[in-house]
């Protein structure tokens, strides 16, 4: 199966083309300029892989949570390609990508993603099974979901150490805490999980959009303005 995978959930742009067990990839830390680089990067990578876009069998991307703009850009671009090529599109939850490969850990696996404003996006998995929904949380919020675990593995891409230490201090009693920083690119997990999602769940519905668990700054600003106008 020829699969195009795109991750745009943070400031790192990941593009990969998987072709039956091998892949060609490009990872760039662009700082949220994905809109300028994504489509040219896809075409260049397909050329490197020796494929025409018409030879793709599956397109997959990260669903969220993550950067509002990045997720929207990634999913919109792949939706357009999927419709033009008449190919299936599958989106995979970001927390599952960051937790992938840790299913054998005897305890809680906690993927973390910087959500800014001194908060993190997180989830808790155990034995490969999700035990809580995606969270937009403080250290204390997350600690409540970890009280029953003696062993905890934090995973993520950026600033994992600092947040993991804060969560650990918020936990009562002692825990064996392991922090795995710098997991490397997420696209290998996306290539595998994308194909699994397709076989189990089928392609995304045309109406599927990014998974946001927080309102955007624009939405929050609008709500605040409407509240002020109502109070005046």
matplotlib code that plots the C-alpha trace (Angstrom):
import matplotlib.pyplot as plt

x = [0.0, 1.3, 0.4, 0.9, 1.2, 1.2, 1.7, 1.0, -0.1, 2.8, 5.6, 7.3, 6.0, 6.3, 5.6, 6.2, 5.3, 5.2, 5.5, 5.1, 7.4, 9.8, 9.3, 10.6, 10.2, 10.8, 10.8, 11.2, 10.8, 9.2, 7.5, 3.8, 4.4, 2.9, 0.5, 3.5, 5.4, 2.9, 1.8, 5.2, 6.7, 4.3, 5.0, 8.7, 8.5, 6.4, 9.0, 11.8, 9.8, 9.3, 5.5, 2.9, 0.1, -2.3, -0.5, -1.4, -3.7, -4.3, -3.9, -3.6, -3.1, -3.1, -6.6, -5.7, -5.5, -2.8, -2.2, -5.5, -4.0, -1.6, -4.4, -6.7, -4.0, -3.0, -6.5, -7.8, -4.9, -5.3, -9.1, -8.6, -6.2, -8.4, -11.4, -9.4, -7.8, -10.9, -8.7, -9.6, -8.5, -8.0, -7.2, -5.6, -5.9, -2.6, -2.4, -2.5, 0.4, 2.5, 1.6, 2.2, 4.9, 4.5, 1.7, 3.9, 4.8, 3.4, 1.7, 0.3, 1.5, 0.9, 1.5, 2.0, 1.8, 2.4, -1.0, 0.6, -0.9, 1.0, -1.3, -0.7, -2.8, -2.6, -4.3, -3.7, -3.3, -2.6, -1.8, -2.6, -6.1, -7.2, -8.4, -9.4, -10.4, -8.0, -7.3, -6.5, -4.9, -2.7, -0.4, -3.0, -5.7, -3.6, -2.4, -6.1, -6.1, -2.8, -3.5, -4.0, -0.8, 2.5, 4.5, 4.1, 5.7, 5.5, 6.1, 6.2, 8.1, 8.8, 9.1, 8.1, 10.6, 9.3, 5.7, 6.3, 8.2, 5.3, 2.8, 5.0, 5.1, 1.3, 1.0, 0.6, 3.0, 5.9, 5.8, 8.3, 8.3, 10.0, 10.2, 11.0, 11.9, 12.5, 10.5, 11.5, 9.1, 5.5, 5.0, 6.1, 3.3, 0.9, 1.8, 1.0, -2.0, -3.5, -3.7, -5.1, -7.7, -8.7, -9.2, -11.1, -13.1, -13.0, -12.2, -13.1, -16.6, -16.4, -17.6, -14.8, -12.8, -9.9, -10.4, -10.2, -10.7, -10.1, -11.7, -9.4, -8.1, -10.3, -13.4, -12.4, -11.9, -15.3, -17.0, -15.3, -16.3, -19.9, -19.9, -18.6, -21.2, -24.0, -22.8, -22.6]
y = [0.0, 3.5, 5.8, 9.5, 10.6, 14.2, 15.5, 19.2, 19.1, 21.3, 23.4, 20.4, 19.5, 15.8, 14.3, 10.7, 8.3, 4.6, 2.0, -1.5, -1.6, 1.3, 5.0, 8.3, 11.2, 14.8, 16.4, 20.2, 22.6, 25.5, 27.3, 27.1, 28.0, 24.7, 26.4, 27.5, 24.3, 21.4, 20.9, 21.7, 19.3, 16.5, 16.8, 16.9, 13.8, 11.9, 12.6, 11.4, 8.2, 7.7, 7.9, 10.0, 11.2, 9.0, 6.0, 6.7, 4.3, 6.0, 9.5, 9.9, 12.8, 13.7, 14.6, 16.5, 17.8, 20.2, 23.5, 24.9, 26.3, 23.3, 20.7, 22.6, 23.1, 19.4, 18.0, 20.5, 19.8, 16.0, 16.3, 18.2, 15.5, 12.7, 14.1, 14.9, 11.4, 9.5, 8.0, 7.3, 9.7, 8.5, 10.8, 9.4, 11.0, 12.8, 11.2, 7.8, 8.7, 9.9, 6.8, 4.3, 1.7, 1.8, -0.8, -3.3, -0.8, -2.1, 1.0, 4.3, 5.7, 9.5, 11.3, 15.1, 18.0, 21.6, 23.4, 26.8, 29.0, 26.7, 23.8, 20.5, 18.2, 14.7, 11.4, 8.2, 4.7, 1.4, -1.8, 0.0, 0.9, 4.5, 5.0, 8.7, 11.1, 13.7, 16.4, 20.1, 20.1, 21.5, 19.2, 18.8, 17.9, 15.1, 13.8, 12.9, 10.5, 8.8, 8.1, 4.4, 3.8, 2.9, 3.2, 6.1, 6.6, 10.2, 10.5, 13.5, 15.8, 19.1, 20.3, 16.8, 16.8, 20.0, 19.1, 15.5, 16.8, 19.1, 16.3, 14.0, 16.6, 16.7, 13.0, 11.6, 8.9, 7.5, 6.5, 5.0, 7.7, 7.5, 10.3, 9.6, 12.9, 13.3, 10.3, 11.2, 11.7, 10.7, 9.6, 6.0, 5.5, 7.4, 5.2, 2.0, 3.4, 4.9, 1.5, -0.1, 2.6, 2.1, -1.7, -1.4, 1.9, 2.6, 6.1, 9.3, 10.7, 13.7, 15.9, 14.8, 17.8, 18.3, 17.3, 20.5, 20.2, 23.9, 27.0, 29.0, 32.4, 34.0, 32.2, 33.1, 36.8, 36.9, 35.4, 37.9, 40.8, 39.6, 39.3, 42.9, 44.2, 42.4, 43.9, 47.4]
z = [0.0, -0.9, 2.0, 2.4, 6.1, 7.3, 10.9, 11.5, 15.2, 16.4, 14.9, 13.3, 9.8, 9.1, 5.7, 4.8, 2.0, 3.0, 0.2, 1.5, 4.6, 3.6, 3.6, 2.3, 4.7, 5.4, 8.9, 9.2, 12.2, 10.4, 13.3, 12.0, 8.4, 7.3, 4.8, 2.7, 2.8, 3.0, -0.6, -2.3, 0.3, -0.6, -4.3, -3.8, -1.5, -4.0, -6.6, -4.3, -3.7, -7.5, -7.2, -8.9, -6.6, -8.6, -7.2, -3.6, -1.9, 1.4, 2.9, 6.7, 9.1, 12.8, 14.0, 17.2, 19.7, 18.8, 17.0, 15.7, 12.6, 11.9, 12.3, 10.0, 7.3, 7.4, 7.2, 4.7, 2.3, 2.5, 2.2, -1.1, -2.3, -1.2, -3.1, -6.2, -6.3, -5.0, -2.3, 1.4, 4.1, 7.7, 10.7, 13.8, 17.3, 18.2, 21.7, 20.2, 17.9, 20.8, 22.9, 20.1, 20.8, 24.6, 24.8, 26.8, 29.6, 32.9, 34.1, 32.8, 29.5, 29.4, 26.1, 26.5, 24.1, 24.9, 24.8, 25.9, 28.7, 31.2, 30.2, 28.3, 26.2, 27.6, 27.8, 29.8, 28.3, 30.0, 28.1, 24.9, 26.1, 26.6, 30.2, 30.0, 27.2, 25.8, 28.5, 28.4, 31.8, 34.6, 36.6, 39.3, 36.8, 35.3, 38.7, 39.5, 36.6, 37.7, 41.4, 40.9, 39.0, 40.6, 37.3, 34.9, 31.5, 30.1, 26.4, 24.1, 21.9, 23.7, 27.3, 28.6, 31.5, 33.1, 32.9, 34.1, 37.1, 38.0, 37.7, 39.8, 42.6, 42.5, 43.1, 46.6, 47.7, 45.6, 42.0, 39.6, 36.9, 33.6, 31.1, 27.5, 25.8, 22.1, 20.8, 17.3, 14.4, 14.7, 11.1, 11.5, 14.0, 11.7, 8.7, 10.8, 12.6, 9.5, 7.8, 10.9, 11.3, 7.7, 8.1, 11.4, 11.0, 7.3, 5.9, 7.6, 7.0, 4.7, 7.6, 9.9, 11.1, 13.5, 17.2, 19.3, 23.0, 23.6, 22.0, 19.8, 20.9, 18.3, 19.8, 23.3, 22.3, 20.6, 23.6, 25.9, 23.6, 23.5, 27.3, 27.7, 25.2, 27.1, 30.4, 29.1]

ax = plt.figure().add_subplot(projection="3d")
ax.plot(x, y, z, "-o")
ax.set_aspect("equal")
plt.show()
